[in-house]
């Protein structure tokens, strides 16, 4: 695949217009807003940095790279899925991750991405859980992304999802949100460059986001699923 084709594939998967189902989830941000911890540009920027350093770096990024290397091997992918499940403490975040993964698999199966139909069969049979980072790693390799591009797109879509949620909740303006997205690249770049060992464990320690997501699950009124 040419460099231009690889770039186009990355832009395609990073595009918020792609039907990944992510719009329904705030990944703890709505709960953090309720706690008064994500208001305005500074509060939102701090939450983004927390997510990147304490959840994405050690959990989503590691799971995605493992899955990228295991693409096509359903047994290995299922094992990575189980590790993500065990490392995600809050039920709302586990459920949201699986739902996003299922939506991404369904979209790619309809498009005809290699391996997507097999993943969908495995999910329906209960052979896999389908956490989002796992299916991203498996599908994006087949879609033509390099490992480096897949990691970058993973980080970008995570931050962009938080930005979209914050704007929809009315906590920050759209221009301010995108300024924080741009600023996040300075955090993402060194984290994305970190090597992932074959036996590197999956784990996260984003306490505020976990507590916020857990509290959000009992809220009487909410805009997002988590």
C-alpha positions, 0 to 999 in steps of 0.5 A: 500500500502506498503512503497516500493510500495508508494516509487515506485509510487513517483519515477514513477511520478517524473521521467522525462521520464513520458509523462507529457508534461512539457518539452515544458514549462520553467515557466518564466525561458526563459524570466528571461534569456532574462532579464539577471536574471538567468545566471550561477549557482548563478543566476539559484539558486536564481531563483529556490529559488524564485520559491519555496518560492514565487510561489510553496509554496503558489500556487502549493503546496496549490492547490495540497493539496486541490486537494489531499483531494478532489480527486474524487469530480469533483465539488470541483476540479473545484472550486480549478481549478478556484482559481488557474486560478484567482491567476495566473496573466500571461496568458502564465502561465495560459495556460501552466498550463492547457496544462500540466494538460491536458497532465498529465490527458491524460497519466494517462487515457491511463494508466488506473489510477483510476479517470483519465478518469472522469477528462478527460471527465470533461476537454473536457466538460469544467467542469474543467480547468485542472491546473497542480497542481490540476490534480497532487493532484487528480491523484497522490492520485489515483496512490498511493502516500501519501500526503507527497510524492505528495507534495515532488514530486510536488516540485522536478518536478518543480525544475527539470523542471527549471533545464532542461530548463536552460540546454537546453537554454545553461545557465548552465551545466547539472552537475551544474544544478543538484547541484542546484537541490540537494541544493534546497532540503534544501529549499523544506523540511521546505516548504513541512512540512508546514500545509495547512488549509482547507480554505487556499487561493491560491496565489503567488507573484513571480514578476520577474517570472511573468514579465519575462513570460509576456515579453516572450509571445511577444518574436519573437524567443523562445524555450519554450511556456512560 
